[in-house]
Amino acid sequence: MTKNTKTNTPNMTKRPPIVVVMGHIDHGKSTLLDFIRKSHVVDSETGGITQHLSAYVVPHTTKDGTNESITFLDTPGHAAFQKMRLRGADVADIAVLVVSAEDGVKPQTLEALESIKQAGIPFIVAINKIDKPGADISKTQASLIEHEIYIEGMGGDIPWAPISAKVGTGVSELLDLIILAADMTELKGDQNAPAEGIIIEGKLDQKRGSTATLIITNGTLKSGQFIVSGTSFAPVRIMEDATGKTIKEATLSTPVGIVGWSTIPKAGSQFYTVGSKKEAEVAILATIAPIVTDHKKSGLPTIPVLIKADVLGTLDAIEHELNAFKSERISVRIIDTGVGPISENDVQAVSATKDAIIVGFNVKVERGAVDMAERLGVEINTFDIIYELSEWLNTALKNRTPKKEESVITGHAKVLKHFSTQKYIHVLGGRIEDGVLKLGQSVRILRREIEVAKGMVKNLQQQKSDVKQVNDGEFGMQIYSKNEIAPGDIVEGFEIVVS
């Protein structure tokens, strides 16, 4: 990996904290982020604030009068976005765990907590919705303790704040706690170093091309430099802040949007800067390696899936759904992923593979792709709600699962007498040992527990009358079998069940 090795005098300074807000769906995470953004971000343009990035910086004056800055990440709440939430926690320095004062700890609260623990970052609990009639802070505190979230004043050292994200009560105190936690962590960075950090989102803009949102964790990014991430690079020509304003320079903990990538960089990957396009190309050549898909040779039928989405983070969510699908009869293989509309090239790529599926999320299907898919028998489906995608995907995979045939034994009868054989029809007398024998069903002939023949029940009689089945006593039967059947043999009835 070739990086910009230009030597600069280090300029270590305090770095603003990068904060991720997490919690159970409907507990007010988005409301809190919206309140903080609208209350603290000053937009000089007419028409109010427009958030262009999934991260933004807010200024905050603490109760002792100190002016600080905080960078907030925005992450989806649905369980399928666990990877994206975990990536958010990996990027962040501090987490805010939002818990409703009405509901207490819920399943996604614990999922978010697990992501925070995996990232190894400090966190603050925000007990939200204290303005609601059903709010019960004491009960919520007890719920936290019950799930081993030991907050201050309740036998632990985890900071917490009662808030109302809707009206803003307690939000300023929450921001004070974030600054205090950041001071204790002693976050620092070198402003004179070449910029490096994390890609937090990438997407294809139909008008502007490949774009990405990134967070600078160290150094300063300047116009004219080049950014490298994996096998992608971009010139720093169009750099925007969270409000969409074009800027020439960005430094520690700042989220920026970069336009003009060679390919869409992978969300969650690291980036670094170099001085020229040539350096960027050399760095990429050094890191390119064959893409090898790691699949276990299980011998199971494989269902190929091609995924297209509006942004890279959503691809993580869809892969989460696929990984949740469990089957002992098939394996699922993601043959390709991409950002943008489903095209004829996508259909062509999977058409040679039996049972292939193309799944789209928040993307359109080009007209030519629809026609080609109908002609080549490729199944395409698009969604804009992750729950619906999950349900459809499970059904589509189950429909492609090979049916399993299983032999179910219904009963046994002992052959007492062999009367005659004509054209492979054996006329026999027998006695039910267990279970039931049915007219028309298949049978095995066992001799000393070894199968010697297979056949079919052609007729059953009991008390001189034809019957459809027998389940006790002695009876007469006609068995079709090309092999010999003798007294003492066991007739084992069985049925083939398809599941």
C-alpha positions as CSV (number, residue, x, y, z in Angstrom):
1,M,0.0,0.0,0.0
2,T,1.5,3.3,-1.1
3,K,0.6,6.3,1.0
4,N,1.5,9.9,1.0
5,T,4.8,9.9,2.9
6,K,5.4,13.6,2.9
7,T,6.9,14.7,6.3
8,N,5.0,17.4,8.2
9,T,5.6,18.7,11.7
10,P,3.0,16.9,13.9
11,N,0.3,19.2,15.2
12,M,-1.6,17.1,17.8
13,T,-4.8,18.7,18.8
14,K,-8.0,17.8,20.6
15,R,-10.4,16.0,18.2
16,P,-14.2,16.4,18.3
17,P,-16.0,13.1,19.3
18,I,-17.7,11.0,16.7
19,V,-21.0,9.9,18.2
20,V,-23.4,7.2,17.1
21,V,-27.0,7.1,18.4
22,M,-28.5,3.7,18.7
23,G,-31.6,2.0,20.2
24,H,-34.8,0.0,19.6
25,I,-37.0,1.1,16.8
26,D,-39.6,3.8,17.8
27,H,-37.7,4.7,20.9
28,G,-36.9,8.1,19.4
29,K,-33.4,7.8,18.0
30,S,-34.3,9.6,14.8
31,T,-36.3,12.3,16.7
32,L,-33.3,13.0,18.8
33,L,-31.0,13.3,15.8
34,D,-33.4,15.6,14.1
35,F,-33.8,17.8,17.1
36,I,-30.0,18.1,17.6
37,R,-29.5,18.8,13.9
38,K,-32.2,21.4,13.6
39,S,-31.5,23.1,16.9
40,H,-27.7,23.3,16.6
41,V,-26.7,23.4,12.9
42,V,-26.8,26.9,11.5
43,D,-27.7,27.0,7.8
44,S,-27.3,30.4,6.2
45,E,-29.2,29.4,3.1
46,T,-32.8,30.2,2.7
47,G,-35.2,27.3,3.1
48,G,-33.8,25.8,6.2
49,I,-31.4,23.0,6.9
50,T,-30.8,20.2,4.3
51,Q,-28.9,17.2,5.5
52,H,-26.9,15.8,2.6
53,L,-24.8,13.3,4.5
54,S,-25.5,10.5,7.0
55,A,-23.3,12.4,9.4
56,Y,-23.1,16.0,10.5
57,V,-21.3,18.3,12.9
58,V,-23.0,20.3,15.6
59,P,-21.5,23.1,17.8
60,H,-22.3,23.0,21.5
61,T,-21.6,25.4,24.3
62,T,-21.3,23.5,27.6
63,K,-22.7,24.8,30.9
64,D,-19.3,26.2,31.8
65,G,-19.3,28.2,28.6
66,T,-16.8,26.2,26.5
67,N,-17.5,26.0,22.8
68,E,-17.2,22.4,21.5
69,S,-18.1,20.4,18.4
70,I,-19.7,16.9,18.1
71,T,-20.0,14.8,15.0
72,F,-23.1,12.6,14.8
73,L,-23.6,9.5,12.7
74,D,-27.1,8.5,11.6
75,T,-27.7,4.7,11.4
76,P,-31.0,2.8,10.6
77,G,-32.8,1.0,13.3
78,H,-34.3,-2.1,11.7
79,A,-32.7,-5.5,12.7
80,A,-31.6,-6.2,9.1
81,F,-29.3,-3.1,9.3
82,Q,-27.3,-4.7,12.1
83,K,-24.1,-4.6,10.0
84,M,-24.5,-1.0,9.2
85,R,-25.2,-0.2,12.9
86,L,-22.1,-2.2,13.9
87,R,-20.1,-0.3,11.3
88,G,-21.4,3.0,12.8
89,A,-20.3,1.8,16.3
90,D,-16.9,0.9,14.8
91,V,-16.4,4.4,13.4
92,A,-17.7,6.2,16.5
93,D,-15.8,7.2,19.7
94,I,-18.9,7.4,21.9
95,A,-22.4,5.9,21.6
96,V,-25.8,7.1,22.9
97,L,-28.2,4.3,23.7
98,V,-31.7,5.6,23.5
99,V,-34.3,3.8,25.7
100,S,-38.0,4.8,25.9
101,A,-39.3,5.8,29.3
102,E,-42.6,4.1,28.3
103,D,-41.2,0.7,27.2
104,G,-37.8,0.2,28.8
105,V,-35.2,-2.2,27.3
106,K,-36.4,-4.0,24.2
107,P,-34.7,-6.6,21.8
108,Q,-33.1,-4.1,19.6
109,T,-31.8,-2.2,22.6
110,L,-29.8,-5.3,23.5
111,E,-28.6,-5.7,19.8
112,A,-27.4,-2.1,19.9
113,L,-25.7,-2.7,23.2
114,E,-23.9,-5.7,21.8
115,S,-22.7,-3.6,18.8
116,I,-21.4,-1.0,21.3
117,K,-19.6,-3.6,23.3
118,Q,-18.0,-5.2,20.2
119,A,-16.7,-1.8,19.2
120,G,-15.3,-1.3,22.7
121,I,-16.5,2.3,23.1
122,P,-18.0,4.2,26.1
123,F,-21.7,4.9,26.0
124,I,-24.3,7.1,27.6
125,V,-28.0,6.1,28.2
126,A,-30.6,8.6,27.1
127,I,-34.0,7.8,28.7
128,N,-36.3,9.4,26.2
129,K,-40.0,10.3,26.0
130,I,-40.1,11.6,29.6
131,D,-42.9,14.0,28.4
132,K,-45.2,11.1,27.6
133,P,-48.1,10.3,30.0
134,G,-47.0,6.7,30.3
135,A,-43.4,7.6,31.1
136,D,-41.9,5.8,34.2
137,I,-38.3,6.7,34.7
138,S,-37.9,4.4,37.8
139,K,-39.4,1.5,36.0
140,T,-37.1,2.1,33.0
141,Q,-34.1,2.3,35.3
142,A,-35.1,-1.0,36.8
143,S,-35.3,-2.5,33.3
144,L,-31.8,-1.3,32.5
145,I,-30.4,-2.8,35.7
146,E,-32.3,-6.0,35.0
147,H,-30.4,-6.3,31.7
148,E,-27.0,-5.5,33.4
149,I,-26.9,-1.9,32.2
150,Y,-25.7,-0.3,35.4
151,I,-26.3,3.4,35.3
152,E,-25.0,6.1,37.7
153,G,-27.1,6.3,40.9
154,M,-28.2,2.7,40.5
155,G,-25.0,0.9,41.4
156,G,-23.1,1.6,38.2
157,D,-20.9,4.2,36.4
158,I,-22.7,4.5,33.1
159,P,-23.8,8.1,32.6
160,W,-27.4,8.8,31.7
161,A,-29.8,11.6,31.1
162,P,-33.6,11.9,31.1
163,I,-34.7,13.7,27.9
164,S,-37.6,14.5,25.6
165,A,-36.3,14.4,22.0
166,K,-39.6,15.8,20.8
167,V,-39.5,19.1,22.8
168,G,-35.7,19.1,23.6
169,T,-35.9,18.7,27.4
170,G,-32.5,17.5,28.7
171,V,-30.8,17.4,25.3
172,S,-28.3,20.1,26.2
173,E,-27.4,18.1,29.4
174,L,-27.0,15.0,27.2
175,L,-24.6,16.9,24.9
176,D,-22.6,18.0,28.0
177,L,-22.3,14.3,29.0
178,I,-21.0,13.5,25.5
179,I,-18.3,16.2,25.8
180,L,-17.4,15.0,29.3
181,A,-17.0,11.4,28.0
182,A,-14.9,12.7,25.1
183,D,-12.6,14.6,27.5
184,M,-12.1,11.5,29.6
185,T,-11.2,9.5,26.4
186,E,-8.6,12.2,25.5
187,L,-9.4,12.1,21.7
188,K,-6.5,13.7,19.7
189,G,-5.4,13.9,16.1
190,D,-2.6,15.4,14.0
191,Q,-4.0,18.2,11.8
192,N,-0.8,18.3,9.7
193,A,-0.9,14.6,8.7
194,P,-2.4,13.4,5.4
195,A,-6.1,12.7,5.9
196,E,-7.2,9.2,6.7
197,G,-10.5,7.7,8.0
198,I,-13.5,5.6,7.2
199,I,-16.0,5.4,4.3
200,I,-19.4,5.4,6.0
201,E,-21.6,5.3,2.9
202,G,-21.3,5.0,-0.9
203,K,-23.9,5.4,-3.7
204,L,-24.4,6.1,-7.3
205,D,-25.8,9.5,-8.1
206,Q,-27.5,9.5,-11.5
207,K,-26.4,13.0,-12.2
208,R,-23.0,13.2,-10.5
209,G,-21.7,9.6,-10.6
210,S,-20.1,7.7,-7.8
211,T,-20.2,9.5,-4.5
212,A,-19.2,8.6,-0.9
213,T,-19.5,10.0,2.6
214,L,-16.5,9.7,4.8
215,I,-15.3,10.6,8.2
216,I,-11.8,12.0,8.7
217,T,-10.3,10.3,11.8
218,N,-6.8,11.9,11.4
219,G,-5.2,14.6,9.4
220,T,-6.5,17.2,7.0
221,L,-8.0,16.7,3.6
222,K,-7.4,19.4,1.0
223,S,-8.7,20.1,-2.5
224,G,-6.3,18.8,-5.1
225,Q,-5.3,15.6,-3.2
226,F,-6.4,12.1,-4.1
227,I,-8.3,9.7,-1.9
228,V,-7.7,5.9,-2.1
229,S,-10.0,3.3,-0.6
230,G,-9.5,-0.4,-1.5
231,T,-9.5,-0.5,-5.3
232,S,-11.3,2.9,-5.6
233,F,-9.9,6.4,-5.8
234,A,-11.2,9.9,-6.3
235,P,-9.7,13.3,-6.9
236,V,-10.6,15.9,-4.2
237,R,-12.3,18.3,-6.5
238,I,-15.9,18.3,-5.3
239,M,-15.9,18.2,-1.5
240,E,-19.1,19.0,0.4
241,D,-20.0,19.4,4.1
242,A,-23.1,17.9,5.6
243,T,-25.3,20.8,4.4
244,G,-24.1,20.4,0.8
245,K,-21.8,23.4,0.8
246,T,-18.7,23.1,-1.2
247,I,-15.5,23.3,0.9
248,K,-11.8,23.3,0.1
249,E,-10.5,21.8,3.3
250,A,-11.7,19.4,6.1
251,T,-10.0,18.1,9.2
252,L,-10.4,16.0,12.3
253,S,-13.8,14.2,12.9
254,T,-15.4,16.0,9.9
255,P,-17.8,14.2,7.7
256,V,-17.5,15.1,4.0
257,G,-19.0,14.0,0.7
258,I,-16.6,13.3,-2.2
259,V,-17.8,13.1,-5.8
260,G,-16.1,11.4,-8.7
261,W,-14.9,8.0,-7.5
262,S,-13.5,5.6,-10.0
263,T,-15.8,3.0,-8.6
264,I,-18.1,3.1,-5.5
265,P,-15.9,2.5,-2.4
266,K,-17.0,-0.1,0.1
267,A,-18.8,1.3,3.1
268,G,-16.8,0.5,6.3
269,S,-13.5,0.5,4.5
270,Q,-10.6,2.8,5.4
271,F,-9.3,5.6,3.1
272,Y,-6.0,7.5,2.9
273,T,-4.7,10.3,0.8
274,V,-2.0,10.6,-1.8
275,G,-0.7,13.5,-3.8
276,S,-1.4,12.6,-7.4
277,K,-3.5,10.3,-9.7
278,K,-0.4,8.3,-10.6
279,E,0.3,7.6,-6.9
280,A,-3.4,6.6,-6.5
281,E,-3.2,4.1,-9.4
282,V,0.1,2.6,-8.1
283,A,-1.4,2.2,-4.7
284,I,-4.5,0.4,-6.1
285,L,-2.3,-1.9,-8.3
286,A,-0.5,-3.0,-5.2
287,T,-3.6,-4.1,-3.4
288,I,-5.6,-5.7,-6.2
289,A,-6.0,-9.4,-5.7
290,P,-8.3,-12.1,-7.2
291,I,-11.7,-12.1,-5.6
292,V,-12.2,-15.5,-4.2
293,T,-15.5,-16.5,-2.9
294,D,-15.3,-18.7,0.1
295,H,-17.8,-21.5,-0.2
296,K,-17.8,-24.8,1.6
297,K,-18.0,-27.8,-0.8
298,S,-21.1,-29.2,0.8
299,G,-22.5,-30.8,-2.4
300,L,-25.8,-29.0,-1.8
301,P,-27.6,-27.3,-4.7
302,T,-26.7,-23.6,-4.9
303,I,-29.1,-20.7,-5.4
304,P,-27.3,-17.8,-7.0
305,V,-28.4,-14.3,-6.0
306,L,-27.5,-10.9,-7.6
307,I,-28.2,-7.9,-5.4
308,K,-28.7,-4.3,-6.6
309,A,-29.4,-1.4,-4.1
310,D,-29.5,2.3,-3.9
311,V,-26.6,2.5,-1.5
312,L,-23.8,0.2,-0.3
313,G,-25.1,0.1,3.3
314,T,-28.4,-1.5,2.1
315,L,-26.4,-4.3,0.5
316,D,-25.2,-5.2,4.0
317,A,-28.8,-5.4,5.2
318,I,-29.8,-7.7,2.3
319,E,-26.8,-9.9,2.9
320,H,-27.9,-10.1,6.6
321,E,-31.3,-11.4,5.4
322,L,-29.6,-14.0,3.2
323,N,-27.3,-15.1,6.0
324,A,-30.4,-15.6,8.2
325,F,-31.8,-18.2,5.7
326,K,-30.9,-21.7,7.0
327,S,-31.4,-24.9,5.0
328,E,-29.9,-28.3,5.0
329,R,-30.8,-28.8,1.4
330,I,-29.5,-25.7,-0.4
331,S,-26.8,-23.1,-0.1
332,V,-27.2,-19.5,-1.1
333,R,-24.4,-17.8,-3.0
334,I,-24.2,-14.1,-3.7
335,I,-22.7,-13.9,-7.2
336,D,-22.6,-10.2,-7.5
337,T,-23.7,-6.9,-5.8
338,G,-23.9,-3.4,-7.1
339,V,-25.4,0.0,-6.7
340,G,-27.8,1.4,-9.3
341,P,-30.7,0.2,-11.5
342,I,-31.0,-3.4,-12.6
343,S,-29.7,-3.6,-16.2
344,E,-29.6,-6.0,-19.1
345,N,-26.0,-6.8,-18.1
346,D,-27.2,-8.0,-14.7
347,V,-29.8,-10.3,-16.3
348,Q,-27.2,-11.6,-18.8
349,A,-24.8,-12.3,-15.9
350,V,-27.2,-14.7,-14.1
351,S,-29.1,-16.1,-17.1
352,A,-26.9,-19.1,-17.6
353,T,-27.4,-20.2,-14.0
354,K,-30.4,-22.2,-13.0
355,D,-32.7,-20.7,-10.3
356,A,-30.9,-17.4,-10.2
357,I,-32.6,-14.5,-8.4
358,I,-32.1,-10.8,-8.9
359,V,-33.1,-8.7,-5.9
360,G,-33.4,-4.9,-6.0
361,F,-33.9,-2.4,-3.1
362,N,-34.9,1.2,-3.8
363,V,-33.8,0.8,-7.5
364,K,-35.5,0.7,-10.8
365,V,-35.5,-2.1,-13.4
366,E,-34.5,-0.9,-16.9
367,R,-37.0,-1.7,-19.6
368,G,-34.5,-3.8,-21.5
369,A,-33.8,-5.8,-18.4
370,V,-37.5,-6.6,-17.9
371,D,-37.8,-7.9,-21.5
372,M,-34.6,-9.9,-21.3
373,A,-35.6,-11.4,-17.9
374,E,-38.9,-12.6,-19.3
375,R,-37.2,-14.1,-22.3
376,L,-34.5,-15.9,-20.4
377,G,-36.6,-16.9,-17.4
378,V,-34.8,-14.9,-14.8
379,E,-36.8,-13.8,-11.7
380,I,-36.5,-10.2,-10.6
381,N,-38.2,-8.5,-7.7
382,T,-37.7,-5.0,-6.2
383,F,-38.6,-3.6,-2.8
384,D,-38.5,-0.4,-0.8
385,I,-39.3,-2.0,2.6
386,I,-36.8,-4.3,4.1
387,Y,-39.5,-6.4,5.9
388,E,-41.2,-7.2,2.6
389,L,-37.9,-8.1,0.9
390,S,-37.1,-10.5,3.8
391,E,-40.4,-12.3,3.5
392,W,-40.3,-12.6,-0.3
393,L,-36.7,-13.7,-0.3
394,N,-37.4,-16.5,2.2
395,T,-40.4,-17.7,0.1
396,A,-38.3,-17.6,-3.2
397,L,-35.5,-19.6,-1.6
398,K,-37.9,-22.2,-0.2
399,N,-39.6,-22.6,-3.6
400,R,-36.2,-23.4,-5.0
401,T,-35.4,-25.9,-2.3
402,P,-35.3,-29.5,-3.8
403,K,-38.1,-31.6,-2.4
404,K,-37.0,-34.4,-0.1
405,E,-38.6,-37.8,-0.3
406,E,-38.8,-39.8,2.9
407,S,-39.9,-43.4,3.3
408,V,-42.4,-43.7,6.2
409,I,-43.2,-47.2,7.5
410,T,-46.9,-47.8,8.2
411,G,-46.9,-51.3,9.5
412,H,-45.8,-55.0,9.3
413,A,-47.6,-58.3,8.6
414,K,-46.2,-61.8,8.8
415,V,-46.9,-64.2,5.9
416,L,-48.6,-67.3,7.3
417,K,-49.4,-69.1,4.1
418,H,-48.5,-68.9,0.4
419,F,-51.5,-70.0,-1.7
420,S,-50.5,-69.4,-5.3
421,T,-48.6,-67.2,-7.8
422,Q,-49.8,-66.1,-11.2
423,K,-48.2,-63.3,-13.4
424,Y,-46.2,-62.1,-10.4
425,I,-49.4,-61.8,-8.2
426,H,-48.9,-63.7,-5.0
427,V,-52.0,-64.8,-3.0
428,L,-51.0,-64.9,0.6
429,G,-52.5,-65.3,4.1
430,G,-51.0,-63.1,6.9
431,R,-51.3,-61.6,10.3
432,I,-50.8,-58.0,11.3
433,E,-47.8,-57.6,13.7
434,D,-48.1,-53.8,14.1
435,G,-49.4,-50.7,12.4
436,V,-51.5,-50.9,9.2
437,L,-51.3,-52.2,5.6
438,K,-53.2,-50.3,3.0
439,L,-54.6,-51.2,-0.5
440,G,-52.3,-49.9,-3.3
441,Q,-49.3,-49.1,-1.1
442,S,-45.7,-50.2,-1.7
443,V,-44.2,-52.9,0.5
444,R,-40.9,-54.5,1.2
445,I,-40.5,-58.2,1.8
446,L,-38.1,-58.9,4.7
447,R,-36.6,-62.3,5.4
448,R,-34.6,-62.5,8.6
449,E,-34.6,-58.7,8.7
450,I,-33.0,-58.6,5.2
451,E,-34.9,-57.0,2.3
452,V,-35.4,-59.7,-0.5
453,A,-38.1,-58.0,-2.6
454,K,-40.3,-55.0,-3.2
455,G,-43.9,-55.1,-4.3
456,M,-47.4,-53.5,-4.1
457,V,-50.6,-54.5,-2.3
458,K,-53.1,-55.3,-5.1
459,N,-55.9,-56.6,-2.9
460,L,-56.9,-57.0,0.8
461,Q,-59.6,-59.3,2.3
462,Q,-60.8,-59.7,5.8
463,Q,-63.8,-61.9,6.9
464,K,-64.3,-62.7,3.1
465,S,-64.8,-59.0,2.2
466,D,-62.5,-56.6,0.2
467,V,-61.2,-53.9,2.5
468,K,-59.0,-50.8,2.0
469,Q,-56.8,-51.5,4.9
470,V,-56.2,-53.9,7.8
471,N,-54.8,-53.1,11.2
472,D,-55.3,-56.2,13.3
473,G,-55.9,-59.9,13.1
474,E,-55.5,-62.4,10.2
475,F,-56.4,-61.5,6.6
476,G,-55.8,-62.4,3.0
477,M,-53.8,-60.3,0.5
478,Q,-52.5,-60.2,-3.1
479,I,-49.0,-58.8,-3.5
480,Y,-47.5,-57.9,-6.9
481,S,-43.8,-58.8,-6.8
482,K,-41.4,-60.3,-9.3
483,N,-39.5,-62.1,-6.5
484,E,-40.5,-65.2,-4.4
485,I,-42.5,-64.7,-1.2
486,A,-42.5,-67.4,1.4
487,P,-44.2,-68.2,4.7
488,G,-42.4,-66.5,7.6
489,D,-41.5,-63.5,5.5
490,I,-42.5,-60.0,6.8
491,V,-44.4,-57.7,4.6
492,E,-43.4,-54.1,5.5
493,G,-45.8,-51.4,4.3
494,F,-44.4,-47.9,3.5
495,E,-45.3,-44.6,1.9
496,I,-43.1,-42.0,0.3
497,V,-43.7,-38.5,1.9
498,V,-42.4,-35.5,0.0
499,S,-41.4,-32.5,2.1
